[in-house]
Each structure stands twice: as structure tokens, then as C-alpha cells.
């Protein structure tokens, strides 16, 4: 398979008016049949989401773009199996989770400064508060990189990405109950470290990460 060239479309920029109105169902169906234009539009619509999710699941690494390529390669290879039982973005998100899980299994959960997830700070803070929050953010990112793939993905998808538990369960291929427990265990692991790290305690108490 030839390597795809992926480019995010800048916010507010459109390639063609007709592309913007391409219905999801038709877009997915045409992409599954091999329509290159439909596949290009599908990538343009979803690339920002995939980039963000992979950054938060595995960190901004030198091979980050290769992982994104892997997500789309698996997407197009399996697209004919998509039946529309869930939203397409939920289905695509599950591929992101699987690619990230494979990555972490290959690295055996070895933490590295290159593996820091890309977390989102809440807007509206003062510059001083932003600096303090970033100190806590670095600790959260390191602790996330040390968690099992299941806990990390559940926390990232629910707390950082803002998906409800049902959607996270669908993306992760687990039950709602197991997903809820994974999120709570991840929270507990972070809170257990708060006593050792004042910046982390402040970070969690002030809600510096979108929840």
C-alpha cells in the first residue's frame, strides 16, 4: 500500500463547498468502495480528531505521524465491516485505541519523556496559574504513561476527550461497568500521588484538565 499523505485542514478552511455537504453515510459508503475523493474528504474531516487522540494516548513522538498513518490504513482496510451501529467517529476512535494499545504493549509500558500525552488546559487562567498548572500537567502526563493501556485510554477518552462512559466502552471494546471502574482506578492512582506532589494536588483540585 502506498503511503498516504495526511494534512489537516485549517479551521475555517474548506477545500470545496460540495465536500462540506458530503453526508457521513454516503462518505463512508463511497470510501469503502475505494473512491479516492471520498477518502480524502473523510481524512480531512477526521484528521484533527485522530491527531489529538493519538497525542493524548501515546504522546507526541517522532513516530506519531506513523501511528496516525496506521490508524487510517486500518480504517480503510476494515471500512467495509462498518455497519453503522455506532457513530463513525466512535468506530474510528476504537481503531485509535487499538493502535495505541499495540504501541504500548510493544514498549512494555516503558515511560519516556517522549511519551508525554498532550493534555488540554482549561482556558481563562492567568499566566501565573497556567505556569503552575503546566507543572501539574507534566506529572499527570508521566503518571498516565506509567498506567496500563486500559486505564490510560479510559481516563484519556472520558476525562480529557470528554466522551461519555458508553462511548468510551464502545471505543475500548469493554463493558460499561469495566470502563467506569477503569476511569475510577485511574483517578485513584492520580489522587494517591497527590500527597507526594503539591503541584499535582493543586492541578487536580483546580480542575486544570477538562473533565
C-alpha atoms as an extended CHARMM CRD file, in Angstrom:
* protein
*
       211  EXT
         1         1  UNK       CA              0.0000000000        0.0000000000        0.0000000000  PROA      1               0.0000000000
         2         2  UNK       CA              1.2960000000        3.4500000000       -0.9100000000  PROA      2               0.0000000000
         3         3  UNK       CA              1.9140000000        5.7920000000        1.9980000000  PROA      3               0.0000000000
         4         4  UNK       CA             -0.9270000000        8.2650000000        2.4040000000  PROA      4               0.0000000000
         5         5  UNK       CA             -0.0990000000       11.9330000000        2.6840000000  PROA      5               0.0000000000
         6         6  UNK       CA             -2.2120000000       13.3430000000        5.5080000000  PROA      6               0.0000000000
         7         7  UNK       CA             -2.7500000000       17.0380000000        6.0390000000  PROA      7               0.0000000000
         8         8  UNK       CA             -5.1330000000       18.6440000000        8.4940000000  PROA      8               0.0000000000
         9         9  UNK       CA             -7.4220000000       21.2840000000        7.0120000000  PROA      9               0.0000000000
        10        10  UNK       CA             -7.0350000000       24.6140000000        8.9010000000  PROA      10              0.0000000000
        11        11  UNK       CA            -10.0570000000       25.6760000000       10.9010000000  PROA      11              0.0000000000
        12        12  UNK       CA            -12.4590000000       27.6750000000        8.7620000000  PROA      12              0.0000000000
        13        13  UNK       CA            -10.8510000000       26.4860000000        5.5190000000  PROA      13              0.0000000000
        14        14  UNK       CA            -12.7450000000       24.3150000000        3.0550000000  PROA      14              0.0000000000
        15        15  UNK       CA            -11.4460000000       22.5230000000        0.0140000000  PROA      15              0.0000000000
        16        16  UNK       CA            -14.7330000000       22.6020000000       -1.8940000000  PROA      16              0.0000000000
        17        17  UNK       CA            -18.2410000000       23.5420000000       -0.9100000000  PROA      17              0.0000000000
        18        18  UNK       CA            -19.6350000000       20.2120000000       -2.0800000000  PROA      18              0.0000000000
        19        19  UNK       CA            -17.1620000000       18.3600000000        0.1410000000  PROA      19              0.0000000000
        20        20  UNK       CA            -18.5090000000       20.1400000000        3.2270000000  PROA      20              0.0000000000
        21        21  UNK       CA            -22.0080000000       18.8430000000        2.4870000000  PROA      21              0.0000000000
        22        22  UNK       CA            -20.9370000000       15.2470000000        1.8530000000  PROA      22              0.0000000000
        23        23  UNK       CA            -23.2740000000       13.1780000000        4.1320000000  PROA      23              0.0000000000
        24        24  UNK       CA            -21.4310000000       10.8620000000        6.5080000000  PROA      24              0.0000000000
        25        25  UNK       CA            -23.3070000000        7.7630000000        5.3490000000  PROA      25              0.0000000000
        26        26  UNK       CA            -22.5330000000        8.4480000000        1.6970000000  PROA      26              0.0000000000
        27        27  UNK       CA            -18.9550000000        9.4040000000        2.5410000000  PROA      27              0.0000000000
        28        28  UNK       CA            -18.3210000000        6.1620000000        4.3940000000  PROA      28              0.0000000000
        29        29  UNK       CA            -20.0060000000        4.0740000000        1.7210000000  PROA      29              0.0000000000
        30        30  UNK       CA            -18.0120000000        5.6970000000       -1.0890000000  PROA      30              0.0000000000
        31        31  UNK       CA            -14.7570000000        5.4100000000        0.8750000000  PROA      31              0.0000000000
        32        32  UNK       CA            -15.4090000000        1.7140000000        1.4570000000  PROA      32              0.0000000000
        33        33  UNK       CA            -15.7990000000        1.2150000000       -2.3030000000  PROA      33              0.0000000000
        34        34  UNK       CA            -12.3890000000        2.8250000000       -2.8950000000  PROA      34              0.0000000000
        35        35  UNK       CA            -13.4740000000        6.3100000000       -4.0100000000  PROA      35              0.0000000000
        36        36  UNK       CA            -10.2910000000        8.3850000000       -3.5540000000  PROA      36              0.0000000000
        37        37  UNK       CA            -12.1030000000       11.7300000000       -3.3210000000  PROA      37              0.0000000000
        38        38  UNK       CA            -14.3870000000       10.3740000000       -0.5990000000  PROA      38              0.0000000000
        39        39  UNK       CA            -11.3830000000        9.0290000000        1.2850000000  PROA      39              0.0000000000
        40        40  UNK       CA             -9.6480000000       12.3980000000        1.0490000000  PROA      40              0.0000000000
        41        41  UNK       CA            -12.7140000000       14.1550000000        2.4750000000  PROA      41              0.0000000000
        42        42  UNK       CA            -13.0500000000       11.5520000000        5.2210000000  PROA      42              0.0000000000
        43        43  UNK       CA             -9.4200000000       12.1110000000        6.2560000000  PROA      43              0.0000000000
        44        44  UNK       CA             -9.8480000000       15.9010000000        6.1850000000  PROA      44              0.0000000000
        45        45  UNK       CA            -12.8730000000       15.6670000000        8.4600000000  PROA      45              0.0000000000
        46        46  UNK       CA            -11.3580000000       13.3000000000       10.9830000000  PROA      46              0.0000000000
        47        47  UNK       CA             -7.6170000000       14.0250000000       10.9630000000  PROA      47              0.0000000000
        48        48  UNK       CA             -7.7100000000       16.6850000000       13.7380000000  PROA      48              0.0000000000
        49        49  UNK       CA             -9.5610000000       14.2290000000       15.9930000000  PROA      49              0.0000000000
        50        50  UNK       CA             -7.1760000000       11.3610000000       15.2180000000  PROA      50              0.0000000000
        51        51  UNK       CA             -4.0810000000       13.5470000000       15.7370000000  PROA      51              0.0000000000
        52        52  UNK       CA             -5.4230000000       14.7750000000       19.0940000000  PROA      52              0.0000000000
        53        53  UNK       CA             -6.4460000000       11.3300000000       20.3310000000  PROA      53              0.0000000000
        54        54  UNK       CA             -3.1280000000        9.7220000000       19.4000000000  PROA      54              0.0000000000
        55        55  UNK       CA             -1.2130000000       12.6030000000       21.0200000000  PROA      55              0.0000000000
        56        56  UNK       CA             -3.1170000000       12.0550000000       24.2400000000  PROA      56              0.0000000000
        57        57  UNK       CA             -2.9170000000        8.2710000000       24.1350000000  PROA      57              0.0000000000
        58        58  UNK       CA              0.7650000000        7.8470000000       23.2560000000  PROA      58              0.0000000000
        59        59  UNK       CA              2.3620000000       11.3010000000       23.3770000000  PROA      59              0.0000000000
        60        60  UNK       CA              3.9480000000       13.4940000000       20.7250000000  PROA      60              0.0000000000
        61        61  UNK       CA              6.6800000000       11.2300000000       19.4210000000  PROA      61              0.0000000000
        62        62  UNK       CA              8.9190000000       11.1860000000       16.3730000000  PROA      62              0.0000000000
        63        63  UNK       CA              6.8190000000        8.2890000000       15.0740000000  PROA      63              0.0000000000
        64        64  UNK       CA              3.4970000000        9.9900000000       15.8740000000  PROA      64              0.0000000000
        65        65  UNK       CA              2.6770000000       10.5180000000       12.1860000000  PROA      65              0.0000000000
        66        66  UNK       CA              3.4260000000        6.8520000000       11.5030000000  PROA      66              0.0000000000
        67        67  UNK       CA              0.8860000000        5.8710000000       14.1500000000  PROA      67              0.0000000000
        68        68  UNK       CA             -1.6950000000        8.1710000000       12.5640000000  PROA      68              0.0000000000
        69        69  UNK       CA             -0.9340000000        6.5490000000        9.2030000000  PROA      69              0.0000000000
        70        70  UNK       CA             -1.5250000000        3.1640000000       10.8250000000  PROA      70              0.0000000000
        71        71  UNK       CA             -4.9180000000        4.3040000000       12.1040000000  PROA      71              0.0000000000
        72        72  UNK       CA             -6.0640000000        5.2780000000        8.6070000000  PROA      72              0.0000000000
        73        73  UNK       CA             -4.5390000000        2.1880000000        6.9910000000  PROA      73              0.0000000000
        74        74  UNK       CA             -6.5720000000        0.0130000000        9.3790000000  PROA      74              0.0000000000
        75        75  UNK       CA             -9.6180000000        2.2140000000        8.8580000000  PROA      75              0.0000000000
        76        76  UNK       CA             -9.6740000000        1.8310000000        5.0850000000  PROA      76              0.0000000000
        77        77  UNK       CA             -8.7520000000       -1.8440000000        5.2510000000  PROA      77              0.0000000000
        78        78  UNK       CA            -11.7110000000       -2.5480000000        7.5740000000  PROA      78              0.0000000000
        79        79  UNK       CA            -14.1950000000        0.0560000000        6.3400000000  PROA      79              0.0000000000
        80        80  UNK       CA            -16.4310000000       -2.4900000000        4.6360000000  PROA      80              0.0000000000
        81        81  UNK       CA            -17.0910000000       -4.0380000000        8.0490000000  PROA      81              0.0000000000
        82        82  UNK       CA            -18.5570000000       -0.7800000000        9.4010000000  PROA      82              0.0000000000
        83        83  UNK       CA            -22.3100000000       -1.3000000000        9.7230000000  PROA      83              0.0000000000
        84        84  UNK       CA            -23.3680000000        1.9930000000       11.2620000000  PROA      84              0.0000000000
        85        85  UNK       CA            -24.3620000000        0.5220000000       14.6260000000  PROA      85              0.0000000000
        86        86  UNK       CA            -22.2620000000        3.2820000000       16.2150000000  PROA      86              0.0000000000
        87        87  UNK       CA            -21.2010000000        6.7200000000       15.0110000000  PROA      87              0.0000000000
        88        88  UNK       CA            -18.3610000000        6.5550000000       12.5140000000  PROA      88              0.0000000000
        89        89  UNK       CA            -16.1600000000        8.6930000000       14.7690000000  PROA      89              0.0000000000
        90        90  UNK       CA            -16.7400000000        6.2150000000       17.6160000000  PROA      90              0.0000000000
        91        91  UNK       CA            -15.6960000000        3.3660000000       15.3260000000  PROA      91              0.0000000000
        92        92  UNK       CA            -12.6260000000        5.3110000000       14.1960000000  PROA      92              0.0000000000
        93        93  UNK       CA            -11.8450000000        6.1330000000       17.8180000000  PROA      93              0.0000000000
        94        94  UNK       CA            -11.8040000000        2.4170000000       18.6080000000  PROA      94              0.0000000000
        95        95  UNK       CA             -9.1010000000        1.9800000000       15.9560000000  PROA      95              0.0000000000
        96        96  UNK       CA             -7.0750000000        4.7500000000       17.6370000000  PROA      96              0.0000000000
        97        97  UNK       CA             -7.3890000000        2.9050000000       20.9490000000  PROA      97              0.0000000000
        98        98  UNK       CA             -6.2820000000       -0.3860000000       19.3690000000  PROA      98              0.0000000000
        99        99  UNK       CA             -3.2800000000        1.2110000000       17.6560000000  PROA      99              0.0000000000
       100       100  UNK       CA             -2.2730000000        2.9400000000       20.9030000000  PROA      100             0.0000000000
       101       101  UNK       CA             -2.6990000000       -0.3000000000       22.8740000000  PROA      101             0.0000000000
       102       102  UNK       CA             -0.4660000000       -2.1800000000       20.4280000000  PROA      102             0.0000000000
       103       103  UNK       CA              2.1260000000        0.5960000000       20.6980000000  PROA      103             0.0000000000
       104       104  UNK       CA              2.2060000000        0.4160000000       24.4930000000  PROA      104             0.0000000000
       105       105  UNK       CA              2.3450000000       -3.3720000000       24.5150000000  PROA      105             0.0000000000
       106       106  UNK       CA              5.3670000000       -3.2220000000       22.2290000000  PROA      106             0.0000000000
       107       107  UNK       CA              7.0380000000       -0.7060000000       24.5350000000  PROA      107             0.0000000000
       108       108  UNK       CA              6.0110000000       -2.7440000000       27.6130000000  PROA      108             0.0000000000
       109       109  UNK       CA              4.7090000000        0.4090000000       29.2870000000  PROA      109             0.0000000000
       110       110  UNK       CA              8.2020000000        1.9070000000       29.4760000000  PROA      110             0.0000000000
       111       111  UNK       CA              7.7660000000        5.5710000000       30.4210000000  PROA      111             0.0000000000
       112       112  UNK       CA              9.7410000000        8.1610000000       28.4770000000  PROA      112             0.0000000000
       113       113  UNK       CA              9.7520000000       11.9410000000       28.2320000000  PROA      113             0.0000000000
       114       114  UNK       CA              8.8500000000       11.3870000000       24.5740000000  PROA      114             0.0000000000
       115       115  UNK       CA              5.6460000000        9.6250000000       25.6150000000  PROA      115             0.0000000000
       116       116  UNK       CA              4.0310000000       12.5480000000       27.4110000000  PROA      116             0.0000000000
       117       117  UNK       CA              0.3390000000       12.7350000000       26.4590000000  PROA      117             0.0000000000
       118       118  UNK       CA             -0.8850000000       16.0500000000       25.1230000000  PROA      118             0.0000000000
       119       119  UNK       CA             -3.3010000000       17.3340000000       27.7680000000  PROA      119             0.0000000000
       120       120  UNK       CA             -5.6020000000       20.3120000000       27.4520000000  PROA      120             0.0000000000
       121       121  UNK       CA             -5.5060000000       23.1250000000       29.9840000000  PROA      121             0.0000000000
       122       122  UNK       CA             -8.7170000000       24.9190000000       30.8270000000  PROA      122             0.0000000000
       123       123  UNK       CA             -8.8490000000       28.3480000000       29.1570000000  PROA      123             0.0000000000
       124       124  UNK       CA             -9.2000000000       31.5800000000       31.0770000000  PROA      124             0.0000000000
       125       125  UNK       CA             -6.4580000000       31.0870000000       33.6330000000  PROA      125             0.0000000000
       126       126  UNK       CA             -3.9440000000       33.8130000000       34.4710000000  PROA      126             0.0000000000
       127       127  UNK       CA             -0.3770000000       33.3890000000       33.1370000000  PROA      127             0.0000000000
       128       128  UNK       CA              0.8100000000       32.5050000000       36.6510000000  PROA      128             0.0000000000
       129       129  UNK       CA             -1.9210000000       29.8940000000       37.0240000000  PROA      129             0.0000000000
       130       130  UNK       CA             -1.1120000000       28.4790000000       33.6030000000  PROA      130             0.0000000000
       131       131  UNK       CA              2.5390000000       28.0380000000       34.5950000000  PROA      131             0.0000000000
       132       132  UNK       CA              1.5700000000       26.3040000000       37.8470000000  PROA      132             0.0000000000
       133       133  UNK       CA             -0.9490000000       24.1340000000       36.0020000000  PROA      133             0.0000000000
       134       134  UNK       CA              1.6640000000       23.0310000000       33.4900000000  PROA      134             0.0000000000
       135       135  UNK       CA              3.8440000000       21.7550000000       36.3230000000  PROA      135             0.0000000000
       136       136  UNK       CA              0.9770000000       19.5670000000       37.4720000000  PROA      136             0.0000000000
       137       137  UNK       CA              0.2070000000       18.6050000000       33.8960000000  PROA      137             0.0000000000
       138       138  UNK       CA              3.6950000000       17.1950000000       33.4190000000  PROA      138             0.0000000000
       139       139  UNK       CA              3.2160000000       14.9770000000       36.4610000000  PROA      139             0.0000000000
       140       140  UNK       CA             -0.2000000000       13.7940000000       35.2410000000  PROA      140             0.0000000000
       141       141  UNK       CA              1.2860000000       13.0190000000       31.8290000000  PROA      141             0.0000000000
       142       142  UNK       CA              4.1130000000       10.9820000000       33.3690000000  PROA      142             0.0000000000
       143       143  UNK       CA              1.7340000000        9.0550000000       35.5950000000  PROA      143             0.0000000000
       144       144  UNK       CA             -0.5590000000        8.3420000000       32.6350000000  PROA      144             0.0000000000
       145       145  UNK       CA              2.3940000000        6.9450000000       30.6990000000  PROA      145             0.0000000000
       146       146  UNK       CA              3.0180000000        4.5120000000       33.5740000000  PROA      146             0.0000000000
       147       147  UNK       CA             -0.5750000000        3.2180000000       33.6890000000  PROA      147             0.0000000000
       148       148  UNK       CA             -1.7900000000        0.1130000000       31.8960000000  PROA      148             0.0000000000
       149       149  UNK       CA             -3.1620000000        0.7980000000       28.3950000000  PROA      149             0.0000000000
       150       150  UNK       CA             -6.7010000000        0.0570000000       29.6080000000  PROA      150             0.0000000000
       151       151  UNK       CA             -6.5980000000        2.5980000000       32.4470000000  PROA      151             0.0000000000
       152       152  UNK       CA             -4.8290000000        5.2310000000       30.3800000000  PROA      152             0.0000000000
       153       153  UNK       CA             -7.2120000000        5.0030000000       27.4220000000  PROA      153             0.0000000000
       154       154  UNK       CA            -10.2970000000        5.0370000000       29.6680000000  PROA      154             0.0000000000
       155       155  UNK       CA             -9.0720000000        8.1520000000       31.5020000000  PROA      155             0.0000000000
       156       156  UNK       CA             -7.9810000000        9.9450000000       28.3330000000  PROA      156             0.0000000000
       157       157  UNK       CA            -11.2040000000        9.2270000000       26.4450000000  PROA      157             0.0000000000
       158       158  UNK       CA            -13.5430000000       10.1120000000       29.3110000000  PROA      158             0.0000000000
       159       159  UNK       CA            -11.7600000000       12.8680000000       31.2260000000  PROA      159             0.0000000000
       160       160  UNK       CA             -9.6590000000       14.5110000000       28.5140000000  PROA      160             0.0000000000
       161       161  UNK       CA            -11.6480000000       13.8130000000       25.3410000000  PROA      161             0.0000000000
       162       162  UNK       CA            -14.9710000000       14.2920000000       27.1330000000  PROA      162             0.0000000000
       163       163  UNK       CA            -16.7460000000       11.1700000000       25.8420000000  PROA      163             0.0000000000
       164       164  UNK       CA            -19.4730000000        9.6130000000       27.9570000000  PROA      164             0.0000000000
       165       165  UNK       CA            -18.8660000000        6.2130000000       29.5430000000  PROA      165             0.0000000000
       166       166  UNK       CA            -20.9960000000        4.3770000000       26.9620000000  PROA      166             0.0000000000
       167       167  UNK       CA            -18.9500000000        5.8160000000       24.0940000000  PROA      167             0.0000000000
       168       168  UNK       CA            -15.6610000000        5.0540000000       25.8450000000  PROA      168             0.0000000000
       169       169  UNK       CA            -16.8200000000        1.4810000000       26.3720000000  PROA      169             0.0000000000
       170       170  UNK       CA            -17.6700000000        1.1820000000       22.6670000000  PROA      170             0.0000000000
       171       171  UNK       CA            -14.2870000000        2.5830000000       21.6380000000  PROA      171             0.0000000000
       172       172  UNK       CA            -12.4360000000        0.3310000000       24.0760000000  PROA      172             0.0000000000
       173       173  UNK       CA            -14.4220000000       -2.8140000000       23.3590000000  PROA      173             0.0000000000
       174       174  UNK       CA            -15.2510000000       -3.2880000000       27.0390000000  PROA      174             0.0000000000
       175       175  UNK       CA            -18.3990000000       -3.2400000000       29.1480000000  PROA      175             0.0000000000
       176       176  UNK       CA            -19.7710000000       -0.0330000000       30.6170000000  PROA      176             0.0000000000
       177       177  UNK       CA            -19.0930000000       -1.3460000000       34.1190000000  PROA      177             0.0000000000
       178       178  UNK       CA            -15.4800000000       -2.2270000000       33.3350000000  PROA      178             0.0000000000
       179       179  UNK       CA            -14.9540000000        1.1570000000       31.7150000000  PROA      179             0.0000000000
       180       180  UNK       CA            -16.3390000000        3.0170000000       34.7230000000  PROA      180             0.0000000000
       181       181  UNK       CA            -14.0560000000        1.0230000000       37.0320000000  PROA      181             0.0000000000
       182       182  UNK       CA            -11.0480000000        1.7760000000       34.8110000000  PROA      182             0.0000000000
       183       183  UNK       CA            -11.7260000000        5.5190000000       34.9280000000  PROA      183             0.0000000000
       184       184  UNK       CA            -12.1170000000        5.4260000000       38.7010000000  PROA      184             0.0000000000
       185       185  UNK       CA             -8.9370000000        3.3830000000       39.1660000000  PROA      185             0.0000000000
       186       186  UNK       CA             -7.0170000000        5.8730000000       37.0240000000  PROA      186             0.0000000000
       187       187  UNK       CA             -8.3750000000        8.7470000000       39.1250000000  PROA      187             0.0000000000
       188       188  UNK       CA             -7.4390000000        6.9370000000       42.3240000000  PROA      188             0.0000000000
       189       189  UNK       CA             -3.8940000000        6.3510000000       41.1080000000  PROA      189             0.0000000000
       190       190  UNK       CA             -3.5090000000       10.0470000000       40.3430000000  PROA      190             0.0000000000
       191       191  UNK       CA             -5.0390000000       11.1090000000       43.6560000000  PROA      191             0.0000000000
       192       192  UNK       CA             -2.7700000000        8.6930000000       45.5450000000  PROA      192             0.0000000000
       193       193  UNK       CA              0.2320000000       10.5600000000       44.1680000000  PROA      193             0.0000000000
       194       194  UNK       CA             -1.1550000000       13.9860000000       45.0190000000  PROA      194             0.0000000000
       195       195  UNK       CA              0.2050000000       13.8770000000       48.5940000000  PROA      195             0.0000000000
       196       196  UNK       CA              3.7240000000       13.4590000000       47.1820000000  PROA      196             0.0000000000
       197       197  UNK       CA              3.3880000000       16.1970000000       44.5780000000  PROA      197             0.0000000000
       198       198  UNK       CA              1.8980000000       19.5590000000       45.6550000000  PROA      198             0.0000000000
       199       199  UNK       CA              1.7280000000       20.7000000000       42.0310000000  PROA      199             0.0000000000
       200       200  UNK       CA             -0.3310000000       17.6340000000       41.1770000000  PROA      200             0.0000000000
       201       201  UNK       CA             -2.6740000000       18.1700000000       44.1430000000  PROA      201             0.0000000000
       202       202  UNK       CA             -3.2170000000       21.7820000000       43.0850000000  PROA      202             0.0000000000
       203       203  UNK       CA             -3.6540000000       20.7310000000       39.4770000000  PROA      203             0.0000000000
       204       204  UNK       CA             -6.3660000000       18.1900000000       40.3070000000  PROA      204             0.0000000000
       205       205  UNK       CA             -8.1950000000       20.3730000000       42.8230000000  PROA      205             0.0000000000
       206       206  UNK       CA             -8.3780000000       23.3320000000       40.4320000000  PROA      206             0.0000000000
       207       207  UNK       CA             -9.6910000000       21.2600000000       37.5460000000  PROA      207             0.0000000000
       208       208  UNK       CA             -6.8930000000       22.2560000000       35.1930000000  PROA      208             0.0000000000
       209       209  UNK       CA             -7.7440000000       19.3700000000       32.8840000000  PROA      209             0.0000000000
       210       210  UNK       CA            -11.0700000000       19.3610000000       31.0920000000  PROA      210             0.0000000000
       211       211  UNK       CA            -13.4130000000       16.9200000000       32.8230000000  PROA      211             0.0000000000
